[in-house]
């Protein structure tokens, strides 16, 4: 028997507004996608775009003097950085829109990692070095560090291995064997370049991944203790590493020697004040601060945009990281 219209109207008034999946009819959409899903992605892309553009601007500002003096063109380093940015954008589009999911499976990633190991071996044969370290390859006029390209492949491969290990039936022996072969060898080759900093960055990243994947925190503490011992041994084995620690603690102890670069960086930050000298108005980039456009570019940023600008710069990074975690929470 059909319900009277008055009953149906009453039912519509008293029934909670709901839709498929328990979501409210009032849920907002962005480009046809629920806002709760699209919003962190838009924030992530906006932060990424902002950082890339700001990075290009600051590379040009910090490098123009040195580029004009050494290469005859103030835009030399800007052009190189822009080329890498274009390659990154093309890779992003290929990963998202072109390449099939099978390209991100264990077998393909293993091939890439083997290729990275080959490049790291090649560094010792034909690589170029600077200040006691051999880290760069020059192929077709393009100079790059293979260790930088290892990072994304190491993350992707470790994610697959961790997922497999923490799934039902995971095998610790298989996990350690594959991680040791494809990542252990790579990290060892980077360590003897030597590039201790990159090794630490990759290991800390993988440790955080393992913690998020479900690794027992007690095991993490044990690994941290072991890592501290390894770091102490590494510092004692190479005197220059201990010098870096001493410079970090008190750069003014040898301000014209080992602490020269650090003290000038501090002076650059100090001269920037609250709001900075303005984009392009740095004085430290005029052959005062060594490596102003790469290792110490943050000092030039601080000098030109000041304390407020530097804080905003860090906030954009924080928003990027926060939105990445929100995206990861929604992922399968």
C-alpha positions as CSV (number, residue, x, y, z in Angstrom):
1,X,0.0,0.0,0.0
2,X,1.4,3.4,-1.0
3,X,2.3,5.8,1.7
4,X,0.3,9.1,1.7
5,X,2.1,12.2,0.4
6,X,2.0,13.8,3.8
7,X,3.8,10.9,5.3
8,X,6.5,11.0,2.5
9,X,7.0,14.7,3.1
10,X,7.3,14.2,6.8
11,X,9.8,11.4,6.2
12,X,12.0,13.8,4.0
13,X,12.0,16.4,6.7
14,X,13.0,14.0,9.5
15,X,15.5,11.8,7.6
16,X,19.1,12.9,8.0
17,X,20.7,14.2,4.8
18,X,23.0,11.5,3.6
19,X,24.4,10.2,0.3
20,X,26.4,7.2,-0.9
21,X,29.2,6.4,1.4
22,X,27.6,8.2,4.4
23,X,28.7,11.7,3.0
24,X,26.5,14.7,3.4
25,X,24.6,16.1,0.4
26,X,26.1,19.4,1.4
27,X,29.7,18.2,0.7
28,X,31.6,20.6,-1.5
29,X,33.1,19.5,-4.8
30,X,36.1,20.9,-6.7
31,X,36.2,20.0,-10.4
32,X,33.8,17.1,-9.7
33,X,35.9,15.7,-6.9
34,X,35.1,15.9,-3.2
35,X,36.9,19.0,-1.8
36,X,38.3,16.9,1.1
37,X,40.2,14.9,-1.5
38,X,41.0,17.6,-4.0
39,X,42.0,20.4,-1.5
40,X,45.3,18.8,-0.2
41,X,46.3,18.0,-3.8
42,X,45.7,21.6,-4.9
43,X,47.6,22.9,-1.9
44,X,50.5,20.5,-2.7
45,X,50.7,21.6,-6.4
46,X,50.4,25.3,-5.4
47,X,53.3,24.9,-2.9
48,X,55.4,23.0,-5.4
49,X,54.8,25.5,-8.1
50,X,55.7,28.4,-5.8
51,X,58.9,26.7,-4.5
52,X,60.1,26.0,-8.0
53,X,59.4,29.5,-9.3
54,X,61.0,31.1,-6.1
55,X,63.9,28.7,-6.4
56,X,64.6,29.8,-10.0
57,X,64.4,33.4,-9.0
58,X,66.8,33.0,-6.1
59,X,69.2,30.9,-8.2
60,X,69.4,33.7,-10.7
61,X,69.8,36.3,-8.0
62,X,72.5,34.4,-6.1
63,X,74.4,33.2,-9.2
64,X,74.3,36.1,-11.6
65,X,77.5,37.7,-10.4
66,X,79.6,34.5,-10.5
67,X,77.9,33.4,-13.7
68,X,78.8,36.6,-15.5
69,X,82.4,36.5,-14.2
70,X,83.1,32.8,-15.0
71,X,80.8,32.1,-18.0
72,X,80.2,35.5,-19.6
73,X,76.4,35.2,-19.0
74,X,74.5,36.2,-15.9
75,X,71.8,33.7,-16.7
76,X,74.1,30.7,-17.1
77,X,73.1,28.9,-13.9
78,X,69.5,30.0,-14.3
79,X,69.3,28.3,-17.7
80,X,70.7,25.1,-16.2
81,X,68.3,25.2,-13.3
82,X,65.3,25.9,-15.6
83,X,66.3,23.0,-17.8
84,X,66.2,20.6,-14.8
85,X,62.8,22.1,-13.8
86,X,61.4,21.4,-17.2
87,X,62.8,17.8,-17.1
88,X,61.1,17.4,-13.7
89,X,57.7,18.7,-15.0
90,X,57.9,16.3,-18.0
91,X,58.7,13.4,-15.6
92,X,55.8,14.4,-13.4
93,X,53.4,14.4,-16.4
94,X,54.8,11.1,-17.6
95,X,54.4,9.4,-14.2
96,X,50.9,10.7,-13.7
97,X,49.4,10.5,-17.2
98,X,51.5,8.4,-19.5
99,X,53.4,5.5,-17.8
100,X,51.3,2.5,-16.8
101,X,51.2,1.3,-13.2
102,X,53.4,-1.7,-14.1
103,X,56.3,0.7,-14.4
104,X,56.3,1.2,-10.6
105,X,56.4,-2.5,-9.7
106,X,59.3,-4.3,-8.1
107,X,60.8,-5.7,-11.3
108,X,61.1,-2.3,-13.1
109,X,62.4,-0.5,-10.0
110,X,65.0,-3.2,-9.5
111,X,66.2,-2.5,-13.1
112,X,66.5,1.2,-12.3
113,X,68.4,0.5,-9.0
114,X,70.8,-1.8,-10.9
115,X,71.3,1.1,-13.3
116,X,72.0,3.5,-10.4
117,X,74.6,1.1,-9.0
118,X,76.3,1.0,-12.4
119,X,76.4,4.8,-12.5
120,X,77.8,4.9,-9.0
121,X,80.6,2.5,-10.1
122,X,81.1,4.7,-13.1
123,X,81.7,7.7,-10.9
124,X,84.9,6.1,-9.6
125,X,86.1,5.5,-13.2
126,X,85.3,8.7,-15.1
127,X,83.6,10.9,-12.5
128,X,84.7,14.4,-11.7
129,X,85.5,15.6,-8.1
130,X,85.9,18.7,-6.0
131,X,87.6,19.2,-2.7
132,X,88.4,15.6,-2.1
133,X,85.1,14.1,-3.2
134,X,84.3,12.3,-6.4
135,X,80.5,12.5,-6.9
136,X,79.7,13.8,-10.4
137,X,79.3,12.4,-13.9
138,X,79.4,14.4,-17.1
139,X,77.4,12.9,-19.9
140,X,76.6,14.8,-23.1
141,X,77.6,18.0,-21.4
142,X,75.2,17.5,-18.5
143,X,76.8,17.2,-15.1
144,X,74.8,15.4,-12.3
145,X,75.2,13.3,-9.2
146,X,73.8,9.8,-9.5
147,X,73.2,9.7,-5.8
148,X,70.5,12.4,-6.3
149,X,68.7,10.2,-8.8
150,X,68.9,7.2,-6.4
151,X,66.7,8.9,-3.8
152,X,63.3,8.5,-5.5
153,X,64.0,5.0,-6.6
154,X,65.1,4.0,-3.1
155,X,61.9,5.4,-1.6
156,X,59.7,3.6,-4.2
157,X,61.5,0.3,-3.9
158,X,61.6,0.5,-0.1
159,X,57.8,1.2,0.0
160,X,57.1,-2.0,-1.9
161,X,59.5,-4.1,0.3
162,X,58.0,-2.7,3.5
163,X,54.5,-3.3,2.3
164,X,55.4,-6.9,1.4
165,X,57.2,-7.4,4.7
166,X,54.4,-6.1,6.9
167,X,51.7,-8.0,5.0
168,X,50.6,-11.4,6.1
169,X,53.3,-13.9,5.3
170,X,56.1,-11.4,5.1
171,X,59.6,-12.8,5.1
172,X,62.3,-11.0,7.0
173,X,65.1,-12.9,5.2
174,X,63.8,-11.9,1.8
175,X,63.4,-8.3,3.0
176,X,66.9,-8.0,4.3
177,X,68.5,-9.7,1.3
178,X,66.8,-7.5,-1.3
179,X,67.3,-4.3,0.7
180,X,71.0,-5.2,1.3
181,X,71.7,-6.0,-2.4
182,X,69.9,-3.1,-4.1
183,X,70.2,-0.4,-1.5
184,X,73.0,-1.5,0.8
185,X,75.5,-1.6,-2.1
186,X,74.3,1.8,-3.4
187,X,74.6,3.4,0.0
188,X,78.1,1.9,0.4
189,X,79.2,3.3,-2.9
190,X,77.9,6.8,-2.0
191,X,79.6,6.6,1.4
192,X,83.0,6.0,-0.1
193,X,82.8,8.9,-2.6
194,X,82.6,10.2,0.2
195,X,79.1,11.7,0.7
196,X,78.2,10.9,4.2
197,X,75.4,13.5,4.2
198,X,73.4,11.8,1.4
199,X,73.7,8.5,3.1
200,X,72.3,9.9,6.3
201,X,69.4,11.6,4.5
202,X,68.4,8.3,2.7
203,X,68.8,6.2,5.8
204,X,66.7,8.6,7.9
205,X,64.0,8.7,5.2
206,X,63.8,4.9,5.1
207,X,63.7,4.7,8.9
208,X,60.7,7.1,9.0
209,X,59.0,4.9,6.3
210,X,59.6,1.8,8.3
211,X,58.2,3.5,11.4
212,X,55.0,4.5,9.5
213,X,54.8,1.0,8.1
214,X,54.5,-0.5,11.5
215,X,58.0,-1.3,12.7
216,X,58.3,-1.7,16.4
217,X,59.6,1.6,18.0
218,X,61.9,-0.4,20.2
219,X,63.7,-1.7,17.1
220,X,63.9,1.9,15.9
221,X,65.6,3.0,19.1
222,X,68.1,0.1,18.7
223,X,68.9,1.2,15.2
224,X,69.3,4.8,16.3
225,X,71.8,3.8,19.0
226,X,73.7,1.7,16.4
227,X,73.6,4.6,13.9
228,X,75.0,7.0,16.5
229,X,77.9,4.6,17.1
230,X,78.5,4.4,13.3
231,X,78.4,8.2,13.0
232,X,80.9,8.6,15.9
233,X,83.3,6.2,14.2
234,X,82.8,8.0,10.8
235,X,83.6,11.3,12.5
236,X,86.8,9.9,14.1
237,X,87.9,8.2,10.9
238,X,87.8,11.4,8.8
239,X,89.1,14.5,10.6
240,X,87.3,16.9,8.2
241,X,83.9,15.6,9.5
242,X,84.9,16.5,13.1
243,X,86.0,19.9,11.8
244,X,82.5,20.5,10.4
245,X,81.0,19.7,13.8
246,X,83.3,22.1,15.5
247,X,82.5,24.8,12.9
248,X,78.7,24.2,13.5
249,X,79.2,24.6,17.2
250,X,81.4,27.7,17.0
251,X,82.2,29.1,13.5
252,X,83.9,32.2,15.0
253,X,86.7,30.1,16.5
254,X,88.4,30.1,13.1
255,X,86.4,32.8,11.2
256,X,89.1,33.2,8.5
257,X,89.8,29.5,8.1
258,X,87.4,26.6,8.4
259,X,84.6,28.8,9.7
260,X,84.9,31.4,7.0
261,X,81.9,30.3,5.0
262,X,79.6,29.8,8.0
263,X,80.5,33.2,9.5
264,X,79.8,35.0,6.2
265,X,76.4,33.1,6.0
266,X,75.5,34.3,9.5
267,X,76.5,37.9,8.5
268,X,74.3,37.6,5.4
269,X,71.3,36.6,7.6
270,X,72.0,39.4,10.0
271,X,72.3,42.0,7.3
272,X,68.9,40.9,6.0
273,X,67.2,42.1,9.1
274,X,63.4,41.8,9.4
275,X,62.4,42.4,5.8
276,X,65.6,42.0,3.9
277,X,67.5,44.1,1.4
278,X,65.2,43.2,-1.5
279,X,65.4,40.6,-4.3
280,X,68.7,41.0,-6.2
281,X,70.2,43.4,-3.6
282,X,72.5,40.9,-1.8
283,X,76.1,42.0,-1.2
284,X,77.5,38.7,0.0
285,X,77.0,37.2,-3.5
286,X,79.7,39.5,-4.9
287,X,82.5,37.0,-4.4
288,X,82.3,37.1,-0.6
289,X,80.3,34.0,0.3
290,X,81.6,30.9,-1.5
291,X,79.0,28.6,-3.1
292,X,76.4,31.3,-2.7
293,X,74.1,29.8,-5.4
294,X,74.0,26.2,-4.2
295,X,75.2,25.1,-0.7
296,X,74.6,28.5,0.9
297,X,71.7,29.9,-1.1
298,X,69.6,30.0,2.0
299,X,71.9,32.7,3.4
300,X,71.3,34.8,0.3
301,X,67.5,34.2,0.7
302,X,67.8,35.4,4.3
303,X,69.7,38.5,3.2
304,X,67.3,39.5,0.4
305,X,63.9,38.7,1.9
306,X,64.8,39.0,5.6
307,X,63.5,37.1,8.6
308,X,59.8,37.4,7.6
309,X,60.4,36.2,4.1
310,X,62.5,33.3,5.3
311,X,59.8,32.2,7.8
312,X,57.2,32.4,5.0
313,X,59.5,30.3,2.8
314,X,59.7,27.7,5.5
315,X,55.9,27.8,6.0
316,X,55.4,26.9,2.3
317,X,57.6,23.9,2.8
318,X,55.6,23.0,5.9
319,X,52.3,23.3,3.9
320,X,53.8,21.1,1.2
321,X,54.7,18.4,3.8
322,X,51.3,18.7,5.6
323,X,49.4,18.3,2.3
324,X,51.5,15.3,1.3
325,X,50.6,13.6,4.6
326,X,46.9,14.4,4.0
327,X,47.1,12.8,0.5
328,X,48.9,9.8,1.9
329,X,46.1,9.3,4.5
330,X,43.5,9.1,1.8
331,X,45.6,6.7,-0.4
332,X,44.8,3.0,-0.5
